[in-house]
Amino acid sequence: MKKNALLSTILAASLIFGLTACSGGKSEQTDPPVNDTQSNTDTVAETEDITPEEESAYGIYAPDIPEIEGSDVEATLRVCTYYGGDSTTFAEFAAEQIKKKYPNVTLEFETLPQDGGQTIKTRAATGDLPEILLLDSGTIETLAESGSIYTLDEYVNKFSIKNYYTDAIMENCLYSQDGNIYQFPMGSISPILWYYNKTLFEEYNVKVPENFDELLEAVVVFRENDIIPLAMFGKEPWPLGAFFDSFAVKENSGGCYALSKGEAKASDEDYQKAIGKMEQLIEAGIFQDGVTNTDFDTASALFKDGRCAMFMNGCWYTADALEGLGDDVDFMVFYPTADEGNVEQNQYAMTGGGDTSGMGVTKSAEDVDLAASIAFLFSYYREVAQYEMKSLVTTPLQTDNLILEADELDHISQKLLDAIDNYTYNTRFLNTFPNTKFSTGFTEEMQKFLVGESREDFTVNVDKLIDKTVQ
């Protein structure tokens, strides 16, 4: 394995300037949102007994957290997080590192449902939450109000997590709306990118679009040749909001988030312009059939198998895209949704950003000290794995003591690193809106819009939703 300390140093310097704010003063996500490849299989982490003296295969150092009385007792903790694909690798790496400090602790992984937090909220009502849970601002608000999760302010100080996370994360992605801390950060300030298959664009002599007219022309050409223009996993809430914002931020950088706060209406002239463009593309057949019933795995397969030309996802998807398409994949540095001749207006306004996303401790935990320690170590080590194994340039961690596996960045990560200083975020992931009633209703309205609801009906319904849910 090559260890490129110099490259890590360069990235660390770049991230000081690139990761400067979390949208809405906090995400996401990730992905969703801190948002990665998902699977539906629940798994127990199989880790070997490892003595504390053994060193990791990676250039990391273990966070120095206080010893916990009784931590040598056998314990099993359920951890609900991203699991499947690369996420499995990251989670099991974290479990392996945790085993060094807590050899008697077993972690049972549950896959976080991608349904906008509905399953988690239902489980909370029945008292059936796992001890450690991946949270975002949307679930935090509900679970904190119901008393289902612990505040972690004292542990943030006790564990000195400021020594491990960037200043941007500590200043913007830690505190919830009520002023408390409920999670150890996982995920960073991540832009949503439009990836594309270079080979398909070249094969059909289609220009990679830089404005709306070129995008519409590309959609028409691909449809004429039985190629899906853009694959979307419209079964999940946040991609619907991200697609909307890819157009809305060109007119109003607040995007959908501004609607959720009552700062704008869908009937406003700037939003009408964006909605009209979306309607044209939908009518031209931009999406695959059954878009609102499509999950991530299905949509991703369409892209990686060469059956669609474009795919919208967070920058965390880069490793998956490269695995499927290699040098054939690239991304558009800015969204191709502005008017021709007006591309520079809000040119680098992005959807995505950051969130109060990370691992929290629920009231199901019998030993809160132990659960908090595991939650922090899991968050930290998972991000270490994602950075070192996949060269994630938007890592939330300080990277001075981390060493990349690769000796150079892939072409997408390098391109993103060059562009990221220009990006701004004034909106956020749909599933992390504090106004959860709006986000739930907007998800339903977007799904109807994608399958044929008129612009007029969509506008009226969204404006009614704003009036009904904004306090």
Buried (B, 14 or more C-beta within 10 A) or exposed (E): EEBBBEBBEBBBEBBEEBBBBBBBEBBBBBBBBBBBBBBEEEBEBEBEEBEEEEEBEBBBEBBEBEEBEEBEEEBEBBBBBBBBBBBBBBBBBBBBBBBBBBBEBBBBBBBBBBBBBEEBBEBBEEEEBBBBBBBBBBBBBBBBEEEBBBBBBEBBEBBEBBEBBBEBBBBBBBBBBEEBBBBBBBBBBBBBBBBBBBBBBEEBEBEBBBBBBBBBBBBBBBBEEEBBBBBBBBBBBBBBBBBBBBBBBBBBBBBBBBBBBBEBBBBBEEBBBBBEBBBBBBEBBBBBEEBBEBBBBBBBEBBBEBBBBBBBBBBBBBBBBBBBBEEBBBBBBBBBBBBEEEBEEBBBBBBBBBBBBBBBBBBBBEBBBBBBBBBBBBBBBBBBBBBBBBBBBBBBBBBEBBBBBBEEBBBBBEBBBEBBEEBBBBBBBBBBBBBBBBBBBBBBBBBBBBBEBEBEEBBBBBBEBBEEBBE
